[in-house]
Amino acid sequence: MRITILLFALFVVTNIQGQIDSLRIIVDDDLSSTSIIINKGRKSLLDNFIENNKDEVIKIRRYLAGVEKEGRYYGLYTYELWYLLYWTQEYEELADSIADYDAKNYSSDNTISPIMDELFTELALVLWLERKKIQQQIADADLDEETRVILMLQFQRMILNRPEQRGFEQDSINSMANAFMEKYPESRYFSYARNNLKYELVPKKWGFAVEFFSGYGILTQDLADNYTNIIPVGVAFDICYKRFELYLRDYIGFNKAGKDIQYSSGTWEKGSASRVFLPEASLGYAVADHYRYKIAPFGGIASMNIGPTQKALNDTPDLDEVDLKFTMTYVVGFQFDFKFGPKSPNYSPKTNYGFIRVRYTWNFPGFDWKYGLPGNFHSITIGGGGFTRKTERKY
């Protein structure tokens, strides 16, 4: 019995020892894996960069580049590599890297990027602090003018990534990139300048707005004799295509009878509450669209109704005789939008904003030929709302 127990214990110990040995082999292999080598190399690179040991930085960077070629691993992110090449003044390799850059290769599902650490942050900070020195080194380097310009442009583009930099500096980069492409249309850097240095957004074709408004309306001629002026409330929806704008407006006005009006069974007395309904569809064009304002004349059609309130009609159905039914109305006018918000840089136009809108409309209702009541209707409204339009990149 004791022999059996002893043999069983020996078997268990041997099995456990075998598993431990297997695990040790796996761990030892893992310690020499590509990802571990890259992470160690990045830490050593950071230490030597902080110590300003340029020769060691070059050696480690080239070692990481050799590791990259062995598989689908990346030892350095693109901007990390370029920061280092600017710092070590390896301009020929930097220029080749920029010319051959393809963002798709760095975002492929088949590549494995390094773990984010302090390397990028430290590189960006140091080169930002030494930016004048770096720019002077580029200016003094033995480079052809085309390469010098692209390296200077790319460096300026990189330091713009810092959060304290205002977006307006991208306008300057765009201007210089356009000048570069115009001067060097056959340059090997042309594609990079167009697709990466230049960054410009333009509004998409479609935009939408909503507005809530009130104001004051003035009737003229016989309409003014029969009804008082109008205080409205309403809502409007704008559908915009490029600079063309379709306005769909629901105007509800409150006024009173301006005098006693006779109907078959009685009199609608002066001062009785009246309602005005004026749904409108008009087409405008933004003749001026500034970051602070927009001006758009318009014209279209509406349908106007003036008459007793619905409660009065329910109580006295014969009042329907004095109701001016919905009648075709032509409208013309212009509107002025004051835009809220700060000025945006040229490369990213203001396409989402709140506004205050002042709108004048001259309405020509057909009550003259339909009811023998000549007169027009002038309306001024003041409203508030919001506008939105998406943007897309322009190449």
C-alpha atoms as a printed R data frame, in Angstrom:
    type eleno elety resid chain resno       x       y       z
1   ATOM     1    CA   MET     A     1   0.000   0.000   0.000
2   ATOM     2    CA   ARG     A     2   2.830   2.403   0.945
3   ATOM     3    CA   ILE     A     3   4.611   1.601  -2.313
4   ATOM     4    CA   THR     A     4   1.452   2.467  -4.296
5   ATOM     5    CA   ILE     A     5   1.069   5.805  -2.512
6   ATOM     6    CA   LEU     A     6   4.745   6.592  -3.047
7   ATOM     7    CA   LEU     A     7   4.529   5.847  -6.772
8   ATOM     8    CA   PHE     A     8   1.381   8.001  -7.117
9   ATOM     9    CA   ALA     A     9   3.046  10.950  -5.334
10  ATOM    10    CA   LEU     A    10   6.095  10.612  -7.552
11  ATOM    11    CA   PHE     A    11   3.873  10.688 -10.652
12  ATOM    12    CA   VAL     A    12   2.087  13.862  -9.493
13  ATOM    13    CA   VAL     A    13   5.331  15.682  -8.659
14  ATOM    14    CA   THR     A    14   6.839  14.711 -12.011
15  ATOM    15    CA   ASN     A    15   3.754  15.957 -13.884
16  ATOM    16    CA   ILE     A    16   3.722  19.289 -12.045
17  ATOM    17    CA   GLN     A    17   7.434  19.785 -12.683
18  ATOM    18    CA   GLY     A    18   6.857  19.129 -16.389
19  ATOM    19    CA   GLN     A    19   4.130  21.790 -16.516
20  ATOM    20    CA   ILE     A    20   6.397  24.283 -14.750
21  ATOM    21    CA   ASP     A    21   9.188  23.586 -17.246
22  ATOM    22    CA   SER     A    22   6.770  24.085 -20.146
23  ATOM    23    CA   LEU     A    23   5.554  27.362 -18.663
24  ATOM    24    CA   ARG     A    24   9.150  28.561 -18.202
25  ATOM    25    CA   ILE     A    25   9.853  27.883 -21.877
26  ATOM    26    CA   ILE     A    26   6.773  29.891 -22.894
27  ATOM    27    CA   VAL     A    27   7.760  32.798 -20.640
28  ATOM    28    CA   ASP     A    28  11.344  32.773 -21.894
29  ATOM    29    CA   ASP     A    29  10.100  32.814 -25.486
30  ATOM    30    CA   ASP     A    30   7.705  35.654 -24.685
31  ATOM    31    CA   LEU     A    31  10.504  37.733 -23.207
32  ATOM    32    CA   SER     A    32  12.205  37.640 -26.597
33  ATOM    33    CA   SER     A    33   9.023  38.331 -28.625
34  ATOM    34    CA   THR     A    34   8.926  41.204 -31.110
35  ATOM    35    CA   SER     A    35   6.467  43.296 -29.085
36  ATOM    36    CA   ILE     A    36   8.624  43.012 -25.930
37  ATOM    37    CA   ILE     A    37  11.765  43.937 -27.891
38  ATOM    38    CA   ILE     A    38  10.006  46.974 -29.358
39  ATOM    39    CA   ASN     A    39   8.737  48.163 -25.969
40  ATOM    40    CA   LYS     A    40  12.197  47.820 -24.425
41  ATOM    41    CA   GLY     A    41  13.722  49.641 -27.383
42  ATOM    42    CA   ARG     A    42  11.243  52.517 -27.037
43  ATOM    43    CA   LYS     A    43  12.056  52.888 -23.338
44  ATOM    44    CA   SER     A    44  15.774  52.960 -24.077
45  ATOM    45    CA   LEU     A    45  15.174  55.441 -26.898
46  ATOM    46    CA   LEU     A    46  13.250  57.736 -24.554
47  ATOM    47    CA   ASP     A    47  15.971  57.577 -21.887
48  ATOM    48    CA   ASN     A    48  18.706  58.457 -24.357
49  ATOM    49    CA   PHE     A    49  16.615  61.236 -25.919
50  ATOM    50    CA   ILE     A    50  16.083  62.814 -22.508
51  ATOM    51    CA   GLU     A    51  19.838  62.547 -21.860
52  ATOM    52    CA   ASN     A    52  20.486  64.238 -25.235
53  ATOM    53    CA   ASN     A    53  22.526  61.246 -26.404
54  ATOM    54    CA   LYS     A    54  22.094  61.703 -30.132
55  ATOM    55    CA   ASP     A    55  24.366  58.857 -31.283
56  ATOM    56    CA   GLU     A    56  22.551  56.295 -29.142
57  ATOM    57    CA   VAL     A    57  19.183  57.624 -30.290
58  ATOM    58    CA   ILE     A    58  20.207  57.052 -33.918
59  ATOM    59    CA   LYS     A    59  21.415  53.505 -33.163
60  ATOM    60    CA   ILE     A    60  18.257  52.511 -31.293
61  ATOM    61    CA   ARG     A    61  15.990  54.071 -33.903
62  ATOM    62    CA   ARG     A    62  17.723  52.146 -36.681
63  ATOM    63    CA   TYR     A    63  17.550  48.970 -34.590
64  ATOM    64    CA   LEU     A    64  13.769  49.408 -34.223
65  ATOM    65    CA   ALA     A    65  13.526  49.989 -37.970
66  ATOM    66    CA   GLY     A    66  15.250  46.638 -38.484
67  ATOM    67    CA   VAL     A    67  12.757  44.937 -36.169
68  ATOM    68    CA   GLU     A    68   9.897  46.441 -38.191
69  ATOM    69    CA   LYS     A    69  11.180  44.839 -41.391
70  ATOM    70    CA   GLU     A    70  10.996  41.378 -39.810
71  ATOM    71    CA   GLY     A    71   7.209  41.365 -39.652
72  ATOM    72    CA   ARG     A    72   4.106  43.503 -39.467
73  ATOM    73    CA   TYR     A    73   5.106  45.346 -36.300
74  ATOM    74    CA   TYR     A    74   5.777  49.068 -36.097
75  ATOM    75    CA   GLY     A    75   8.375  50.233 -33.612
76  ATOM    76    CA   LEU     A    76   7.597  53.941 -34.001
77  ATOM    77    CA   TYR     A    77   4.550  55.953 -34.977
78  ATOM    78    CA   THR     A    78   5.064  58.134 -38.041
79  ATOM    79    CA   TYR     A    79   5.254  61.438 -36.191
80  ATOM    80    CA   GLU     A    80   7.633  59.914 -33.623
81  ATOM    81    CA   LEU     A    81   9.944  58.862 -36.430
82  ATOM    82    CA   TRP     A    82   9.766  62.275 -38.079
83  ATOM    83    CA   TYR     A    83  10.328  64.123 -34.807
84  ATOM    84    CA   LEU     A    84  13.466  62.046 -34.278
85  ATOM    85    CA   LEU     A    85  14.732  62.621 -37.810
86  ATOM    86    CA   TYR     A    86  14.251  66.380 -37.398
87  ATOM    87    CA   TRP     A    87  16.096  66.241 -34.075
88  ATOM    88    CA   THR     A    88  19.003  64.175 -35.440
89  ATOM    89    CA   GLN     A    89  19.047  66.219 -38.691
90  ATOM    90    CA   GLU     A    90  18.755  63.119 -40.903
91  ATOM    91    CA   TYR     A    91  16.999  65.111 -43.589
92  ATOM    92    CA   GLU     A    92  17.549  62.782 -46.531
93  ATOM    93    CA   GLU     A    93  15.833  59.875 -44.783
94  ATOM    94    CA   LEU     A    94  13.119  62.229 -43.537
95  ATOM    95    CA   ALA     A    95  12.458  63.544 -47.047
96  ATOM    96    CA   ASP     A    96  12.224  59.984 -48.426
97  ATOM    97    CA   SER     A    97   9.794  59.017 -45.656
98  ATOM    98    CA   ILE     A    98   7.560  62.004 -46.388
99  ATOM    99    CA   ALA     A    99   7.586  61.360 -50.131
100 ATOM   100    CA   ASP     A   100   6.689  57.688 -49.652
101 ATOM   101    CA   TYR     A   101   4.133  58.239 -46.890
102 ATOM   102    CA   ASP     A   102   0.832  56.435 -47.266
103 ATOM   103    CA   ALA     A   103  -1.601  56.768 -44.367
104 ATOM   104    CA   LYS     A   104  -3.391  53.553 -45.375
105 ATOM   105    CA   ASN     A   105  -0.309  51.468 -44.600
106 ATOM   106    CA   TYR     A   106  -0.290  52.746 -41.024
107 ATOM   107    CA   SER     A   107  -3.973  52.108 -40.412
108 ATOM   108    CA   SER     A   108  -4.109  48.602 -41.858
109 ATOM   109    CA   ASP     A   109  -5.661  45.808 -39.799
110 ATOM   110    CA   ASN     A   110  -2.576  43.712 -40.616
111 ATOM   111    CA   THR     A   111  -0.196  45.964 -38.695
112 ATOM   112    CA   ILE     A   112   0.548  45.973 -34.958
113 ATOM   113    CA   SER     A   113   1.377  49.349 -33.445
114 ATOM   114    CA   PRO     A   114   3.439  49.850 -30.295
115 ATOM   115    CA   ILE     A   115   1.851  50.541 -26.931
116 ATOM   116    CA   MET     A   116   1.405  54.263 -26.333
117 ATOM   117    CA   ASP     A   117   3.902  55.563 -23.768
118 ATOM   118    CA   GLU     A   118   5.621  58.860 -22.968
119 ATOM   119    CA   LEU     A   119   7.835  58.878 -26.059
120 ATOM   120    CA   PHE     A   120   5.550  60.865 -28.344
121 ATOM   121    CA   THR     A   121   4.667  63.410 -25.645
122 ATOM   122    CA   GLU     A   122   8.322  64.014 -24.801
123 ATOM   123    CA   LEU     A   123   9.353  64.326 -28.457
124 ATOM   124    CA   ALA     A   124   6.558  66.776 -29.223
125 ATOM   125    CA   LEU     A   125   7.334  68.898 -26.174
126 ATOM   126    CA   VAL     A   126  11.080  69.123 -26.778
127 ATOM   127    CA   LEU     A   127  10.759  69.921 -30.479
128 ATOM   128    CA   TRP     A   128   8.131  72.533 -29.708
129 ATOM   129    CA   LEU     A   129  10.489  74.174 -27.225
130 ATOM   130    CA   GLU     A   130  13.346  73.940 -29.742
131 ATOM   131    CA   ARG     A   131  11.250  74.862 -32.774
132 ATOM   132    CA   LYS     A   132  13.243  77.979 -33.701
133 ATOM   133    CA   LYS     A   133  16.483  76.017 -33.507
134 ATOM   134    CA   ILE     A   134  15.038  73.208 -35.666
135 ATOM   135    CA   GLN     A   135  13.763  75.666 -38.266
136 ATOM   136    CA   GLN     A   136  17.154  77.371 -38.432
137 ATOM   137    CA   GLN     A   137  18.871  74.000 -38.884
138 ATOM   138    CA   ILE     A   138  16.581  73.220 -41.808
139 ATOM   139    CA   ALA     A   139  17.285  76.624 -43.336
140 ATOM   140    CA   ASP     A   140  21.065  76.093 -43.025
141 ATOM   141    CA   ALA     A   141  21.083  72.474 -44.244
142 ATOM   142    CA   ASP     A   142  22.563  71.504 -47.610
143 ATOM   143    CA   LEU     A   143  19.224  70.788 -49.299
144 ATOM   144    CA   ASP     A   144  17.616  71.655 -52.592
145 ATOM   145    CA   GLU     A   145  14.973  74.349 -52.281
146 ATOM   146    CA   GLU     A   146  12.059  71.988 -52.971
147 ATOM   147    CA   THR     A   147  13.055  69.651 -50.140
148 ATOM   148    CA   ARG     A   148  13.805  72.517 -47.778
149 ATOM   149    CA   VAL     A   149  10.331  73.973 -48.304
150 ATOM   150    CA   ILE     A   150   8.516  70.661 -47.757
151 ATOM   151    CA   LEU     A   151  10.524  69.906 -44.587
152 ATOM   152    CA   MET     A   152   9.778  73.342 -43.212
153 ATOM   153    CA   LEU     A   153   6.099  72.987 -44.068
154 ATOM   154    CA   GLN     A   154   5.843  69.565 -42.482
155 ATOM   155    CA   PHE     A   155   7.555  70.753 -39.305
156 ATOM   156    CA   GLN     A   156   5.121  73.636 -38.984
157 ATOM   157    CA   ARG     A   157   2.247  71.219 -39.556
158 ATOM   158    CA   MET     A   158   3.512  68.939 -36.792
159 ATOM   159    CA   ILE     A   159   3.849  71.622 -34.138
160 ATOM   160    CA   LEU     A   160   0.273  72.679 -34.888
161 ATOM   161    CA   ASN     A   161  -0.833  69.463 -33.195
162 ATOM   162    CA   ARG     A   162  -0.165  71.023 -29.815
163 ATOM   163    CA   PRO     A   163  -3.470  72.027 -28.138
164 ATOM   164    CA   GLU     A   164  -2.357  75.596 -27.386
165 ATOM   165    CA   GLN     A   165  -2.006  76.315 -31.106
166 ATOM   166    CA   ARG     A   166  -4.965  78.084 -32.685
167 ATOM   167    CA   GLY     A   167  -6.612  76.665 -35.766
168 ATOM   168    CA   PHE     A   168  -6.044  79.836 -37.757
169 ATOM   169    CA   GLU     A   169  -2.442  78.749 -38.363
170 ATOM   170    CA   GLN     A   170  -3.757  76.000 -40.641
171 ATOM   171    CA   ASP     A   171  -4.852  78.764 -43.012
172 ATOM   172    CA   SER     A   172  -1.192  79.757 -43.337
173 ATOM   173    CA   ILE     A   173  -0.166  76.134 -43.936
174 ATOM   174    CA   ASN     A   174  -2.842  75.814 -46.637
175 ATOM   175    CA   SER     A   175  -1.608  78.953 -48.335
176 ATOM   176    CA   MET     A   176   1.987  77.702 -48.355
177 ATOM   177    CA   ALA     A   177   0.944  74.212 -49.495
178 ATOM   178    CA   ASN     A   178  -1.002  75.717 -52.408
179 ATOM   179    CA   ALA     A   179   2.016  77.838 -53.333
180 ATOM   180    CA   PHE     A   180   4.259  74.759 -53.170
181 ATOM   181    CA   MET     A   181   1.976  72.696 -55.442
182 ATOM   182    CA   GLU     A   182   1.713  75.550 -57.905
183 ATOM   183    CA   LYS     A   183   5.491  76.006 -58.040
184 ATOM   184    CA   TYR     A   184   6.389  72.282 -58.073
185 ATOM   185    CA   PRO     A   185   3.562  70.459 -59.907
186 ATOM   186    CA   GLU     A   186   5.881  67.534 -60.764
187 ATOM   187    CA   SER     A   187   7.357  67.224 -57.272
188 ATOM   188    CA   ARG     A   188   7.592  63.821 -55.620
189 ATOM   189    CA   TYR     A   189   6.091  65.545 -52.558
190 ATOM   190    CA   PHE     A   190   3.055  66.832 -54.477
191 ATOM   191    CA   SER     A   191   0.737  64.031 -53.363
192 ATOM   192    CA   TYR     A   192   1.756  64.438 -49.738
193 ATOM   193    CA   ALA     A   193   1.250  68.214 -49.858
194 ATOM   194    CA   ARG     A   194  -2.225  67.814 -51.343
195 ATOM   195    CA   ASN     A   195  -3.438  64.940 -49.167
196 ATOM   196    CA   ASN     A   196  -1.736  65.700 -45.860
197 ATOM   197    CA   LEU     A   197  -0.310  69.187 -45.531
198 ATOM   198    CA   LYS     A   198  -3.281  70.961 -47.024
199 ATOM   199    CA   TYR     A   199  -6.410  70.579 -44.917
200 ATOM   200    CA   GLU     A   200  -9.494  72.449 -46.051
201 ATOM   201    CA   LEU     A   201 -13.149  71.842 -45.297
202 ATOM   202    CA   VAL     A   202 -16.012  73.075 -47.459
203 ATOM   203    CA   PRO     A   203 -19.750  73.039 -46.764
204 ATOM   204    CA   LYS     A   204 -21.759  70.163 -48.150
205 ATOM   205    CA   LYS     A   205 -24.600  71.014 -50.474
206 ATOM   206    CA   TRP     A   206 -27.537  70.506 -48.099
207 ATOM   207    CA   GLY     A   207 -28.283  72.489 -44.951
208 ATOM   208    CA   PHE     A   208 -31.233  72.896 -42.595
209 ATOM   209    CA   ALA     A   209 -32.495  75.565 -40.211
210 ATOM   210    CA   VAL     A   210 -35.386  76.133 -37.828
211 ATOM   211    CA   GLU     A   211 -36.695  79.479 -36.564
212 ATOM   212    CA   PHE     A   212 -39.316  80.654 -34.063
213 ATOM   213    CA   PHE     A   213 -40.521  84.178 -34.622
214 ATOM   214    CA   SER     A   214 -42.861  87.019 -33.729
215 ATOM   215    CA   GLY     A   215 -43.169  90.563 -35.034
216 ATOM   216    CA   TYR     A   216 -45.702  93.025 -36.411
217 ATOM   217    CA   GLY     A   217 -47.897  93.152 -39.517
218 ATOM   218    CA   ILE     A   218 -49.527  96.143 -41.214
219 ATOM   219    CA   LEU     A   219 -52.570  95.928 -43.501
220 ATOM   220    CA   THR     A   220 -53.283  98.625 -46.112
221 ATOM   221    CA   GLN     A   221 -56.299 100.132 -47.940
222 ATOM   222    CA   ASP     A   222 -59.690  98.464 -47.315
223 ATOM   223    CA   LEU     A   223 -58.091  95.579 -45.418
224 ATOM   224    CA   ALA     A   224 -56.778  98.158 -42.933
225 ATOM   225    CA   ASP     A   225 -60.319  99.545 -42.527
226 ATOM   226    CA   ASN     A   226 -61.790  96.129 -41.747
227 ATOM   227    CA   TYR     A   227 -59.007  94.741 -39.536
228 ATOM   228    CA   THR     A   228 -56.414  96.062 -37.126
229 ATOM   229    CA   ASN     A   229 -52.714  95.368 -37.522
230 ATOM   230    CA   ILE     A   230 -51.346  91.983 -36.598
231 ATOM   231    CA   ILE     A   231 -49.076  90.497 -33.943
232 ATOM   232    CA   PRO     A   232 -47.905  87.034 -35.030
233 ATOM   233    CA   VAL     A   233 -46.202  83.938 -33.702
234 ATOM   234    CA   GLY     A   234 -44.830  81.231 -35.932
235 ATOM   235    CA   VAL     A   235 -42.273  78.661 -36.848
236 ATOM   236    CA   ALA     A   236 -40.192  78.282 -40.003
237 ATOM   237    CA   PHE     A   237 -38.084  75.556 -41.550
238 ATOM   238    CA   ASP     A   238 -35.341  76.226 -44.097
239 ATOM   239    CA   ILE     A   239 -34.077  73.640 -46.561
240 ATOM   240    CA   CYS     A   240 -30.880  74.853 -48.197
241 ATOM   241    CA   TYR     A   241 -29.048  73.654 -51.288
242 ATOM   242    CA   LYS     A   242 -25.782  75.489 -51.809
243 ATOM   243    CA   ARG     A   243 -26.909  79.149 -51.711
244 ATOM   244    CA   PHE     A   244 -30.523  78.439 -52.625
245 ATOM   245    CA   GLU     A   245 -32.925  78.285 -49.691
246 ATOM   246    CA   LEU     A   246 -36.507  77.029 -49.479
247 ATOM   247    CA   TYR     A   247 -38.490  78.624 -46.636
248 ATOM   248    CA   LEU     A   248 -41.543  76.839 -45.238
249 ATOM   249    CA   ARG     A   249 -43.278  79.134 -42.758
250 ATOM   250    CA   ASP     A   250 -46.366  78.830 -40.567
251 ATOM   251    CA   TYR     A   251 -47.572  82.316 -39.615
252 ATOM   252    CA   ILE     A   252 -50.413  82.733 -37.096
253 ATOM   253    CA   GLY     A   253 -51.537  86.314 -36.408
254 ATOM   254    CA   PHE     A   254 -53.715  87.894 -33.731
255 ATOM   255    CA   ASN     A   255 -55.747  91.036 -34.468
256 ATOM   256    CA   LYS     A   256 -59.308  92.431 -34.202
257 ATOM   257    CA   ALA     A   257 -62.161  93.568 -36.396
258 ATOM   258    CA   GLY     A   258 -61.535  97.215 -37.306
259 ATOM   259    CA   LYS     A   259 -65.212  98.114 -37.661
260 ATOM   260    CA   ASP     A   260 -68.701  96.605 -37.426
261 ATOM   261    CA   ILE     A   261 -69.196  94.162 -40.293
262 ATOM   262    CA   GLN     A   262 -72.699  93.068 -41.267
263 ATOM   263    CA   TYR     A   263 -73.656  89.514 -42.151
264 ATOM   264    CA   SER     A   264 -77.055  87.887 -42.879
265 ATOM   265    CA   SER     A   265 -78.127  87.307 -39.281
266 ATOM   266    CA   GLY     A   266 -76.253  89.980 -37.361
267 ATOM   267    CA   THR     A   267 -73.180  92.128 -36.919
268 ATOM   268    CA   TRP     A   268 -69.625  91.153 -36.244
269 ATOM   269    CA   GLU     A   269 -68.754  93.930 -33.872
270 ATOM   270    CA   LYS     A   270 -65.714  96.173 -33.987
271 ATOM   271    CA   GLY     A   271 -63.002  94.941 -31.600
272 ATOM   272    CA   SER     A   272 -63.949  91.257 -31.921
273 ATOM   273    CA   ALA     A   273 -60.970  88.911 -31.877
274 ATOM   274    CA   SER     A   274 -59.707  87.836 -35.273
275 ATOM   275    CA   ARG     A   275 -57.124  85.347 -36.474
276 ATOM   276    CA   VAL     A   276 -54.757  85.399 -39.459
277 ATOM   277    CA   PHE     A   277 -53.291  82.256 -40.985
278 ATOM   278    CA   LEU     A   278 -50.552  82.591 -43.569
279 ATOM   279    CA   PRO     A   279 -48.679  79.407 -44.553
280 ATOM   280    CA   GLU     A   280 -45.857  80.252 -46.959
281 ATOM   281    CA   ALA     A   281 -43.416  78.549 -49.294
282 ATOM   282    CA   SER     A   282 -40.786  80.828 -50.776
283 ATOM   283    CA   LEU     A   283 -37.417  80.499 -52.462
284 ATOM   284    CA   GLY     A   284 -34.439  82.640 -51.531
285 ATOM   285    CA   TYR     A   285 -30.821  83.048 -52.536
286 ATOM   286    CA   ALA     A   286 -28.001  84.002 -50.163
287 ATOM   287    CA   VAL     A   287 -26.385  86.917 -51.971
288 ATOM   288    CA   ALA     A   288 -24.046  87.475 -49.005
289 ATOM   289    CA   ASP     A   289 -22.924  84.803 -46.568
290 ATOM   290    CA   HIS     A   290 -20.377  86.168 -44.104
291 ATOM   291    CA   TYR     A   291 -19.262  84.555 -40.866
292 ATOM   292    CA   ARG     A   292 -21.211  87.285 -39.021
293 ATOM   293    CA   TYR     A   293 -24.306  87.627 -41.210
294 ATOM   294    CA   LYS     A   294 -26.274  86.328 -44.177
295 ATOM   295    CA   ILE     A   295 -28.548  88.292 -46.524
296 ATOM   296    CA   ALA     A   296 -31.096  86.576 -48.751
297 ATOM   297    CA   PRO     A   297 -33.857  88.100 -50.910
298 ATOM   298    CA   PHE     A   298 -36.773  85.773 -51.646
299 ATOM   299    CA   GLY     A   299 -40.069  85.381 -53.423
300 ATOM   300    CA   GLY     A   300 -42.838  82.821 -53.361
301 ATOM   301    CA   ILE     A   301 -46.450  82.024 -52.676
302 ATOM   302    CA   ALA     A   302 -48.647  81.832 -49.605
303 ATOM   303    CA   SER     A   303 -52.290  81.427 -48.727
304 ATOM   304    CA   MET     A   304 -53.926  84.034 -46.460
305 ATOM   305    CA   ASN     A   305 -56.991  83.689 -44.247
306 ATOM   306    CA   ILE     A   306 -58.456  86.436 -42.022
307 ATOM   307    CA   GLY     A   307 -61.571  85.917 -39.970
308 ATOM   308    CA   PRO     A   308 -63.267  85.226 -36.652
309 ATOM   309    CA   THR     A   309 -61.760  82.821 -34.154
310 ATOM   310    CA   GLN     A   310 -62.722  79.172 -34.267
311 ATOM   311    CA   LYS     A   311 -64.623  79.567 -30.982
312 ATOM   312    CA   ALA     A   312 -66.682  82.414 -32.425
313 ATOM   313    CA   LEU     A   313 -67.453  80.348 -35.537
314 ATOM   314    CA   ASN     A   314 -68.517  77.394 -33.372
315 ATOM   315    CA   ASP     A   315 -70.816  79.642 -31.310
316 ATOM   316    CA   THR     A   316 -72.185  81.563 -34.318
317 ATOM   317    CA   PRO     A   317 -71.872  79.542 -37.532
318 ATOM   318    CA   ASP     A   318 -73.221  82.458 -39.653
319 ATOM   319    CA   LEU     A   319 -69.992  84.366 -38.908
320 ATOM   320    CA   ASP     A   320 -68.517  82.200 -41.627
321 ATOM   321    CA   GLU     A   321 -69.933  84.827 -44.033
322 ATOM   322    CA   VAL     A   322 -67.344  87.408 -42.871
323 ATOM   323    CA   ASP     A   323 -64.455  84.959 -42.932
324 ATOM   324    CA   LEU     A   324 -61.938  85.720 -45.702
325 ATOM   325    CA   LYS     A   325 -61.129  82.203 -46.829
326 ATOM   326    CA   PHE     A   326 -57.634  81.022 -47.745
327 ATOM   327    CA   THR     A   327 -56.656  82.977 -50.843
328 ATOM   328    CA   MET     A   328 -53.568  82.829 -53.050
329 ATOM   329    CA   THR     A   329 -51.003  85.401 -51.902
330 ATOM   330    CA   TYR     A   330 -47.740  86.369 -53.568
331 ATOM   331    CA   VAL     A   331 -44.809  87.270 -51.341
332 ATOM   332    CA   VAL     A   332 -41.473  89.048 -51.861
333 ATOM   333    CA   GLY     A   333 -38.942  90.334 -49.388
334 ATOM   334    CA   PHE     A   334 -35.550  89.813 -47.838
335 ATOM   335    CA   GLN     A   335 -34.129  88.496 -44.596
336 ATOM   336    CA   PHE     A   336 -31.013  89.298 -42.601
337 ATOM   337    CA   ASP     A   337 -29.444  86.672 -40.312
338 ATOM   338    CA   PHE     A   338 -27.063  87.742 -37.533
339 ATOM   339    CA   LYS     A   339 -24.893  84.728 -36.725
340 ATOM   340    CA   PHE     A   340 -23.752  83.860 -33.212
341 ATOM   341    CA   GLY     A   341 -20.346  82.472 -32.289
342 ATOM   342    CA   PRO     A   342 -16.699  83.416 -32.842
343 ATOM   343    CA   LYS     A   343 -14.998  83.757 -36.186
344 ATOM   344    CA   SER     A   344 -13.850  80.441 -37.591
345 ATOM   345    CA   PRO     A   345 -10.655  79.895 -39.614
346 ATOM   346    CA   ASN     A   346 -10.928  79.857 -43.390
347 ATOM   347    CA   TYR     A   347 -10.105  76.161 -43.630
348 ATOM   348    CA   SER     A   348 -13.123  75.291 -41.451
349 ATOM   349    CA   PRO     A   349 -16.067  77.570 -42.317
350 ATOM   350    CA   LYS     A   350 -18.831  78.274 -39.824
351 ATOM   351    CA   THR     A   351 -21.665  75.913 -40.796
352 ATOM   352    CA   ASN     A   352 -23.345  75.260 -37.446
353 ATOM   353    CA   TYR     A   353 -24.573  78.279 -35.553
354 ATOM   354    CA   GLY     A   354 -27.452  80.042 -33.851
355 ATOM   355    CA   PHE     A   355 -28.894  83.212 -35.346
356 ATOM   356    CA   ILE     A   356 -31.237  86.148 -34.912
357 ATOM   357    CA   ARG     A   357 -33.280  86.744 -38.057
358 ATOM   358    CA   VAL     A   358 -34.941  89.973 -39.160
359 ATOM   359    CA   ARG     A   359 -37.360  89.416 -42.050
360 ATOM   360    CA   TYR     A   360 -39.424  91.810 -44.129
361 ATOM   361    CA   THR     A   361 -42.209  90.478 -46.363
362 ATOM   362    CA   TRP     A   362 -44.518  92.303 -48.762
363 ATOM   363    CA   ASN     A   363 -47.623  90.181 -49.264
364 ATOM   364    CA   PHE     A   364 -50.104  90.615 -52.138
365 ATOM   365    CA   PRO     A   365 -53.292  88.755 -51.175
366 ATOM   366    CA   GLY     A   366 -56.046  88.205 -53.746
367 ATOM   367    CA   PHE     A   367 -58.873  89.526 -51.552
368 ATOM   368    CA   ASP     A   368 -59.531  92.346 -54.042
369 ATOM   369    CA   TRP     A   369 -60.814  90.142 -56.869
370 ATOM   370    CA   LYS     A   370 -62.322  87.561 -54.515
371 ATOM   371    CA   TYR     A   371 -64.084  89.803 -51.959
372 ATOM   372    CA   GLY     A   372 -63.672  93.313 -53.332
373 ATOM   373    CA   LEU     A   373 -61.287  94.216 -50.529
374 ATOM   374    CA   PRO     A   374 -58.126  95.765 -51.998
375 ATOM   375    CA   GLY     A   375 -55.021  96.014 -49.870
376 ATOM   376    CA   ASN     A   376 -51.641  94.486 -49.165
377 ATOM   377    CA   PHE     A   377 -49.921  93.220 -46.053
378 ATOM   378    CA   HIS     A   378 -46.458  94.268 -44.840
379 ATOM   379    CA   SER     A   379 -44.819  92.050 -42.246
380 ATOM   380    CA   ILE     A   380 -41.684  92.402 -40.157
381 ATOM   381    CA   THR     A   381 -40.673  89.467 -37.984
382 ATOM   382    CA   ILE     A   382 -37.808  88.901 -35.575
383 ATOM   383    CA   GLY     A   383 -36.900  85.328 -34.785
384 ATOM   384    CA   GLY     A   384 -34.249  83.100 -33.311
385 ATOM   385    CA   GLY     A   385 -33.089  79.709 -34.447
386 ATOM   386    CA   GLY     A   386 -30.267  77.464 -35.505
387 ATOM   387    CA   PHE     A   387 -28.639  76.389 -38.745
388 ATOM   388    CA   THR     A   388 -26.641  73.255 -39.518
389 ATOM   389    CA   ARG     A   389 -24.736  72.023 -42.543
390 ATOM   390    CA   LYS     A   390 -22.126  69.265 -42.649
391 ATOM   391    CA   THR     A   391 -18.677  69.777 -44.106
392 ATOM   392    CA   GLU     A   392 -16.404  67.627 -46.233
393 ATOM   393    CA   ARG     A   393 -12.720  67.772 -46.998
394 ATOM   394    CA   LYS     A   394 -11.603  69.492 -50.177
395 ATOM   395    CA   TYR     A   395  -8.601  68.033 -52.003
